[in-house]
Amino acid sequence: MNYRDMSVMELLALAPPGWGGALLNGLWLSLQVAGAGYLLGLVIGMAGAAGKLSGGPVTRDLLTCYTTLTRAVPELVLILLLYFAVPEAINQLLAMLGLGRVDIDPFTSGVAVIALVQGAYATEVMRGAIRAVPVGQLEAAHSLGMAPLTVFRRITLPAMLPGALPGLSNLWLIATKDTALLAVVGFTELTLVARQAAGATKHHLLFLCAAGLLYLIVSLISNLAFKGLERRATRGMRHD
């Protein structure tokens, strides 16, 4: 097919031979990986922050090693380790035990890496936000006999959110961009689809700019959503 004779609208059409539908499908897959990894990262981050603040010395040391190593190693290296090295090590162990092989697909490896990375950063974001909660509020809640979960839900969480949301917003945007690294293991996210379209049509500028525009739209919508959350979290609070 001679793509060079096609107009921009034809190249970006949703139906073949246009590549618009493929780009949107790649964006959807990117958002799925980013969303799943981000949510798991929040769970890891909350558990890590709680462990660092109230855990024993061993727990704090282990969590410090986790956050330090994860933030030090590039995400691309982690993806390659999880996709190639970890399954190989697991399969060698399973072979010794006489069991069958296991394979990790690109989607699972992407979610796992993003969750680990997001969890490491979210741990520090949430730890700082929790430490900023006035101690007097927590002491008053405990003096009234509130259960720990009730204290967290009614006191700690509402008080920490205004300080945590800006950092968590940045982490979400980082997660959406980190999905582009999954192209190295053949996962057809937005960046890989844009590269495939550019290679097939020789319109590199068009499709790479189209991918960049889609990322920008996601960022703008995400910023609006997080600003709305911040306004809701700070409702009734005094702003100097």
Secondary structure, DSSP 4 states (H G I P E B T S, - for coil): --GGGS-HHHHT-SSTTSSHHHHHHHHHHHHHHHHHHHHHHHHHHHHHHHHHHHS-HHHHHHHHHHHHHHHHS-HHHHHHIIIIIHHHHHHHHHHHTT-------HHHHHHHHHHHHHHHHHHHHHHHHHHTS-HHHHHHHHHTT--HHHHIIIIIHHHHHHHHHHHHHHHHHHHHHHGGGGGGGT---HHHHHHHHHHHHS-HHHHHHHHHHHHHHHHHHHHHHHHHHHHHHTTT----
